[in-house]
Amino acid sequence: MTKPKLLIVITGATAVGKTTISTQLAKQLETEIISCDSRQFYKEMQIGTAAPTEEELALVPHHFIRFLSVTEPYDVFRFEADALACLENLFQQKQFAIMTGGSGLYIDAVCRGFDELPDRDPELRMKLQQEYKKYGLEYLQEQVKKLDPEYFSKVDINNPNRLLRAIEVCIITGKTFSQLRKGKPQERPFRILKLVLNRERKELFDRIALRTDKMIADGMVDEVKSLIPYRHFNALKTVGYKEIFEYLDGKISLSQAIEDIKTNTRRYAKRQLTWFKKDVEYKWFHPDETNEIMELIKMQFN
C-alpha cells in the first residue's frame, strides 16, 4: 500500500536560513514550495521582509509569495483554506511538498486547523480600536498579557491586529485564544514532517545584524517611503517598517532606526523559538545538516 503524501515543514527563527535549505530540498525532491511567511505575502514589501529573490524564485516554483497587496484583507483562516487547496493540487502530481516560513500561527493552521472562532463583533471591535488609538500599542499588549499570558508569550506583540483579535475572542467567548487553538487537530489527507532550523544564539544574532544592514544597503528606506500612503494598513505595522517610519517622521535618526530593527528582530526571533519549542512534533537541525535532513525524509518511506 502506498504511503500518503508528505508535507515537509521547514521553519525556524527569522534569518536562520530557511529559504536556502528549502530551495535545496525542493530541487532534490523535485517539488514546490508553499510560503507560510505572512510578511512575504505582500507584493509591496520585498526588501524589508527578506523575500526570496527573483533568482531563488526561478529555481523552484513558489506559492504565496507577493500575491497580495497591503490594501487587501487576509487572515490565517483564509490562508488555511488557500494552502490546503494548493496542497491538494500539488499532491496530485508530487509525492512531497515543502512549506516554509517563520509564522507559527500559519503553520499550525495548515497542520492542525483551528477550533471555530467567533465572528467579529463590529461594536466591540470599534471600541477596542478607539482604545488602541487613545492608549497605544502598550495598552493592547498589557490587555493580552492579562487575558491570555500564554498567547502573549508567543504572538508578535508589535502586531496590533493580532492583539485586537485575541482580546476580542477572550471577551466574546470567556475563554482564552490559546484554549480555542488547542482543540483536537483536524485530520489531514497527508502526513506531516515538521523541522526547525536552529543556530547558536550569537550566530543567529550576527546573521540578523548582517541581514538588516543588507536591507538598508538594498534600498529599504526608499521602499518604506513608497509605502507612506499605506502605513495605516496592518501589514505595515511590523518590524522593520515601523522603525523606518519613525525615522521618516523625524522621531529618531537612521542609525537609531537600524539598531531598533536589529533589537526588535532579535526579540521576534526569541518569541518564534519559544513557540516552536512548545511543539514536541518538531525535529531540530542546524542548517548545515542537510544530509541528515534528507536521510530523515527518506526514512518516512522505508
Secondary structure, DSSP 8 states (H G I E B T S, - for coil): -----EEEEEEESTTSSHHHHHHHHHHHHT--EEE--GGGGBTT-STTTT---HHHHHHS-EESSS-B-TTS---HHHHHHHHHHHHHHHTTT-SEEEEE-S-HHHHHHHHT---------HHHHHHHHHHHHHH-HHHHHHHHHHH-HHHHTTS-TT-HHHHHHHHHHHHHHSS-HHHHHTS-----SSEEEEEEE---HHHHHHHHHHHHHHHHHTTHHHHHHHTGGGTTSGGGSSTTHHHHHHHHTTSS-HHHHHHHHHHHHHHHHHHHHHHHHT-TTEEEE-TT-HHHHHHHHHHTT-
